[in-house]
Amino acid sequence: MARPRLYRKIRFNPDITYFKPQGVPMRFLEVVELTTEEVESLRLKNIKDLDQIECAKRMKTSQSTFQRILSSAYKKIAKALIDGKAIRIRTTRNF
């Protein structure tokens, strides 16, 4: 049986949840989905400019888990930019 997923502290819920290449209708695009955890990790590391230790503390997770979340976000964004895919942020409105 798989280990249950732990609750992570998310303090940001974006108003805009889709980004897409200009001039291409959504119906022709594949979508890459980012989780709120991944967006929060990007926000803490790149916008707030915190170090990995502080980011992990704020998300109430280990440093290694934080790094895996951040790496996953970077990979998905790079894939969307290079392959011309839309990005959807999967939001949860209860925090």
C-alpha positions in Angstrom: 0.0 0.0 0.0 1.3 3.4 -0.9 2.2 5.9 1.8 -0.4 8.7 2.1 0.5 12.1 0.8 1.4 14.6 3.4 -0.2 18.1 3.7 2.1 20.8 2.5 1.7 24.5 3.4 0.6 26.5 0.4 0.1 30.2 0.9 -0.5 31.2 -2.7 -3.4 30.5 -5.0 -3.2 32.2 -8.4 -6.0 34.0 -10.0 -4.7 33.2 -13.5 -4.5 29.4 -14.1 -3.7 29.1 -17.8 -0.8 30.2 -20.0 -0.5 29.4 -23.6 1.5 30.3 -26.7 0.2 33.4 -28.5 -1.8 32.9 -31.6 -2.6 29.2 -31.1 -6.1 28.2 -30.1 -6.3 26.1 -26.9 -8.1 23.3 -28.8 -4.8 22.6 -30.7 -2.5 22.6 -27.7 -1.5 19.9 -25.3 -1.6 21.0 -21.7 1.1 20.6 -19.0 -0.4 20.7 -15.5 1.4 22.3 -12.6 0.2 21.5 -9.0 -0.2 24.2 -6.4 2.8 22.7 -4.6 5.0 23.2 -7.7 3.8 26.8 -8.1 4.4 27.5 -4.4 7.9 26.1 -4.7 8.7 28.3 -7.7 7.3 31.3 -5.9 9.3 30.8 -2.7 12.6 30.0 -4.5 12.4 32.5 -7.4 10.1 35.3 -6.4 10.8 35.4 -2.6 14.4 34.5 -3.3 14.6 32.2 -0.3 17.2 29.5 0.2 16.1 25.8 0.0 16.2 25.3 3.7 13.8 28.2 4.4 11.6 27.2 1.5 11.3 23.6 2.8 10.4 25.0 6.3 7.7 27.3 5.0 6.2 24.4 3.0 6.5 22.1 6.0 8.4 19.5 4.1 12.0 18.1 3.9 14.7 19.7 1.8 14.9 16.7 -0.5 11.1 16.7 -1.0 11.2 20.4 -1.7 13.9 19.9 -4.3 11.9 17.1 -6.0 8.9 19.4 -6.2 10.9 22.3 -7.6 12.7 20.1 -10.1 9.4 18.7 -11.3 8.0 22.3 -11.8 11.1 23.3 -13.7 10.9 20.3 -16.0 7.2 20.8 -16.8 7.7 24.5 -17.6 10.7 23.8 -19.8 8.7 21.1 -21.6 5.9 23.5 -22.2 8.2 26.3 -23.4 10.3 24.1 -25.7 7.4 22.1 -27.1 4.9 24.9 -27.4 2.4 23.5 -24.9 -0.1 25.3 -22.6 0.4 25.4 -18.9 -2.5 24.9 -16.5 -2.2 25.5 -12.8 -4.3 23.0 -10.8 -5.8 25.1 -8.0 -7.4 24.3 -4.7 -9.5 27.1 -3.3 -9.5 25.9 0.3 -6.4 26.8 2.2 
